[in-house]
Every structure is written in C-alpha cells, then in structure tokens.
Amino acid sequence: MKDDQTSIIQETIGMGTWHMGDEPVKEQAEIEALKVGIDGGLIVIDTAEMYGEGAAETLVGKAIAGYTRSDLYLISKVYPWHASTTELPQALDRSLERLGTDYVDLYLLHWPGDIPLAETVAAMEAAKAAGKIRNWGVSNFDVSQMQALMQVSDGSHCAANQVLYNLGARGIEYDLIPWLQEADIPLIAYSPIAQGDSRGNHFRNDPLLKSMAEQKGISVFQLLLAWTIRNGQTLAIPQTSDAQHMIQNIEAKQIRFSAAELEQIDARFLPPTKKQPLEVI
Ligand SMILES: NC(=O)c1ccc[n+]([C@@H]2O[C@H](COP(=O)([O-])OP(=O)(O)OC[C@H]3O[C@@H](n4cnc5c(N)ncnc54)[C@H](OP(=O)(O)O)[C@@H]3O)[C@@H](O)[C@H]2O)c1
C-alpha cells in the first residue's frame, strides 16, 4: 500500500521548474511567478537536481521560504547515476540543502539507468525511513520498466510515474495509462502544454484548437493543459516564469470538455491504436 498518496491524486495542476534559476536577471520574475502559483492555491512544485545543476532547486528554496512547508508538496528527482545506496543519500542531502527543507514529499528516479532497480528502491526506502522523503517514484518508465520495478522488493511502494504527456504525445494512452490505473499508481504529466511557444506553436495555430479555445474564452495553451487533466486523475506540471501565465494555468483546472469536443479533438489528434515507444524529452 502506498501511503500519503492522496495529496497528489487530488491535485491536477502543479508547477514545473525546468530552465528556471538559470539566469540571474530572470530570478525575481521566476520567484514571483511561483509565489503567484502558491498564493493561487497550487501546492505541488516539481524540480530536479538536474535542472541548472541545482539552480532550479535553489530558486524554489527562495520562492517557498516565506510559506509553511507542510502546506506544499515538493517533488525532486535524482540522476540515474546517483541512484545507488551510497550516492543517493548524498544527492538527496544536496537537494534538501538547496531547497531549504528537511524533506521532499516525492523523490523520483529521473529516468531508468544502469544501477539495479533493487538497489535504487533500497536507497529510496532508506531515505523514507530516515524521514527525508515522504514517498518515492520514477520518471520516464514505460510499461516493461514498471513491470520490472514491481518484481523488486518494495517496488510496489512506487508512488508515481512522471512521463511526457500532451496532445502531441498520446502514446501512453495505449498501454501505460491503463497499466498505471490498474496498479493504482498516479500519473504525473510533464510538458503538458508541449513546451509552449518553443515547441507547441503548431497547436497555437491549429484551426480546431483555436476556434474551440475562442468559444471557451481561453487560450490554446490553457486548452492543451486542461486536456491533459481531463480525467481528473492526472497531475500536470506546466512550467511558467510569467505570473499571468501562472494565473491562466490555475484557471485551467476549471475548464471542462463536452463529449463532442473530445471527439473532435480525437479526430484531429488521433489516440494511439498500437504500442508506441515511450516519448521522452
Ligand atoms: N521528468 C522528466 O524527465 C521531465 C522532462 C521535462 C519536463 N519535466 C517537468 O515538467 C515541467 C513542464 O515541462 P516543460 O517545462 O518541458 O514544458 P511545458 O510546461 O509544457 O511548457 C513550458 C513553456 O510553456 C510556456 N507557458 C506556460 N504556461 C503558459 C501559458 N499559460 N500560456 C503560454 N505559454 C505558457 C512557458 O513559457 P512562459 O514562461 O513564457 O510562460 C514555457 O516556455 C518542467 O518544468 C519540469 O518540471 C520533467
């Protein structure tokens, strides 16, 4: 049984932090955006030791300094090559130091690596027993990797799988999403708005999405975000450094689709009909 999971299942939108903290000139705006998110009711912040080699965690630490720690749900991730019984505790301590906290709510193996899963799980369980993480999970794991994880002692304690999911990357609907639902392991959707303007411009200019968004009085990016959380059982973690975008992302929680709208979207952005390799960024 996976304890303490309800808090992420109940959340549908959190805050991503990749590329944040990289440029000092942007720091104030980035901190402000995260605070607008927290003040607007978002509690989940997703970060990783990889992001800016610790710079994103440091930024998060600054943003959350004035808030009550227990009101927030912090997720961080360990590099696969740090996911051993000797390295993981040290990587975790460095993350905690940067975040200015003594625990993370969820600690994820960032992607599958060479260290045996049994060793990583043992290291995660030890960190949990030490009170430095509340739960652990994985990221970028496909079905076969989840199945392998379940074979490992305590592997079933996995509390989430964080994978790429947006309207342009629907492959996981074929097998991974049903598998996770069956195993009662929450899905965390990363890059839910297809990385915004940097990669998602074809969505922004799509006639169907444009007209649907216009009818709803929202932006195409809000529509993309609302679509990833449409079943109410997915936590999406969009990243924004822009306070206005943060407010729009919070508003996306309230956006609903009719069955007819979902059918129109499916007809244009086809759901998978066979197994596809797990997409990663
Ligand atoms: N586990 C993994 O391997 C993995 C991989 C990738 C990402 N992630 C996590 O998932 C988070 C999100 O993914 P992502 O950052 O790749 O992509 P994303 O959230 O899909 O897109 C981020 C981009 O969208 C823009 N944006 C955000 N909200 C917007 C809005 N309402 N309107 C218009 N533009 C908007 C942002 O620019 P502005 O700042 O201008 O708003 C930013 O450039 C990451 O930050 C990270 O925490 C995890």
The ligand as an SDF file (V2000), in Angstrom:
LIG
                    3D

 48 52  0  0  0  0  0  0  0  0999 V2000
   10.7520   14.0160  -15.6480 N   0  0  0  0  0  0  0  0  0  0  0  0
   11.2520   14.4980  -16.7580 C   0  0  0  0  0  0  0  0  0  0  0  0
   12.0690   13.8560  -17.4320 O   0  0  0  0  0  0  0  0  0  0  0  0
   10.8000   15.8530  -17.2340 C   0  0  0  0  0  0  0  0  0  0  0  0
   11.0790   16.2690  -18.5430 C   0  0  0  0  0  0  0  0  0  0  0  0
   10.6040   17.5150  -18.9450 C   0  0  0  0  0  0  0  0  0  0  0  0
    9.9230   18.3190  -18.0410 C   0  0  0  0  0  0  0  0  0  0  0  0
    9.7040   17.9060  -16.7590 N   0  0  0  0  0  0  0  0  0  0  0  0
    8.9890   18.7620  -15.7690 C   0  0  0  0  0  0  0  0  0  0  0  0
    7.7710   19.2020  -16.3490 O   0  0  0  0  0  0  0  0  0  0  0  0
    7.7380   20.6290  -16.3440 C   0  0  0  0  0  0  0  0  0  0  0  0
    6.9370   21.1360  -17.5310 C   0  0  0  0  0  0  0  0  0  0  0  0
    7.5010   20.7210  -18.7540 O   0  0  0  0  0  0  0  0  0  0  0  0
    8.2500   21.7390  -19.7260 P   0  0  0  0  0  0  0  0  0  0  0  0
    8.8200   22.8330  -18.9530 O   0  0  0  0  0  0  0  0  0  0  0  0
    9.1410   20.9040  -20.5780 O   0  0  0  0  0  0  0  0  0  0  0  0
    7.1040   22.2080  -20.7170 O   0  0  0  0  0  0  0  0  0  0  0  0
    5.6500   22.8810  -20.5970 P   0  0  0  0  0  0  0  0  0  0  0  0
    5.2510   23.0650  -19.1970 O   0  0  0  0  0  0  0  0  0  0  0  0
    4.7790   22.0980  -21.4910 O   0  0  0  0  0  0  0  0  0  0  0  0
    5.9000   24.2870  -21.2970 O   0  0  0  0  0  0  0  0  0  0  0  0
    6.6640   25.2940  -20.6990 C   0  0  0  0  0  0  0  0  0  0  0  0
    6.6480   26.5090  -21.6270 C   0  0  0  0  0  0  0  0  0  0  0  0
    5.3090   26.9230  -21.8120 O   0  0  0  0  0  0  0  0  0  0  0  0
    5.1660   28.3170  -21.5670 C   0  0  0  0  0  0  0  0  0  0  0  0
    3.8790   28.5150  -20.8870 N   0  0  0  0  0  0  0  0  0  0  0  0
    3.4980   28.0370  -19.6820 C   0  0  0  0  0  0  0  0  0  0  0  0
    2.2400   28.3830  -19.3970 N   0  0  0  0  0  0  0  0  0  0  0  0
    1.7960   29.0940  -20.4690 C   0  0  0  0  0  0  0  0  0  0  0  0
    0.5730   29.7400  -20.7800 C   0  0  0  0  0  0  0  0  0  0  0  0
   -0.4630   29.7140  -19.9390 N   0  0  0  0  0  0  0  0  0  0  0  0
    0.4810   30.3960  -21.9690 N   0  0  0  0  0  0  0  0  0  0  0  0
    1.5180   30.4330  -22.8240 C   0  0  0  0  0  0  0  0  0  0  0  0
    2.7020   29.8540  -22.5910 N   0  0  0  0  0  0  0  0  0  0  0  0
    2.8360   29.1890  -21.4150 C   0  0  0  0  0  0  0  0  0  0  0  0
    6.3320   28.7130  -20.7080 C   0  0  0  0  0  0  0  0  0  0  0  0
    6.7740   29.9990  -21.0470 O   0  0  0  0  0  0  0  0  0  0  0  0
    6.4670   31.2710  -20.0880 P   0  0  0  0  0  0  0  0  0  0  0  0
    7.4650   31.2280  -19.0090 O   0  0  0  0  0  0  0  0  0  0  0  0
    6.6150   32.4060  -21.0220 O   0  0  0  0  0  0  0  0  0  0  0  0
    5.0690   31.1080  -19.5900 O   0  0  0  0  0  0  0  0  0  0  0  0
    7.4080   27.6840  -21.0890 C   0  0  0  0  0  0  0  0  0  0  0  0
    8.2150   28.1660  -22.1270 O   0  0  0  0  0  0  0  0  0  0  0  0
    9.2210   21.0110  -16.3610 C   0  0  0  0  0  0  0  0  0  0  0  0
    9.4110   22.3560  -15.9980 O   0  0  0  0  0  0  0  0  0  0  0  0
    9.7630   20.0130  -15.3750 C   0  0  0  0  0  0  0  0  0  0  0  0
    9.4760   20.4050  -14.0450 O   0  0  0  0  0  0  0  0  0  0  0  0
   10.1060   16.6670  -16.3520 C   0  0  0  0  0  0  0  0  0  0  0  0
  1  2  1  0
  2  3  2  0
  2  4  1  0
  4  5  1  0
  4 48  2  0
  5  6  2  0
  6  7  1  0
  7  8  2  0
  8  9  1  0
  8 48  1  0
  9 10  1  0
  9 46  1  0
 10 11  1  0
 11 12  1  0
 11 44  1  0
 12 13  1  0
 13 14  1  0
 14 15  2  0
 14 16  1  0
 14 17  1  0
 17 18  1  0
 18 19  2  0
 18 20  1  0
 18 21  1  0
 21 22  1  0
 22 23  1  0
 23 24  1  0
 23 42  1  0
 24 25  1  0
 25 26  1  0
 25 36  1  0
 26 27  1  0
 26 35  1  0
 27 28  2  0
 28 29  1  0
 29 30  1  0
 29 35  2  0
 30 31  1  0
 30 32  2  0
 32 33  1  0
 33 34  2  0
 34 35  1  0
 36 37  1  0
 36 42  1  0
 37 38  1  0
 38 39  2  0
 38 40  1  0
 38 41  1  0
 42 43  1  0
 44 45  1  0
 44 46  1  0
 46 47  1  0
M  CHG  2   8   1  16  -1
M  END
$$$$
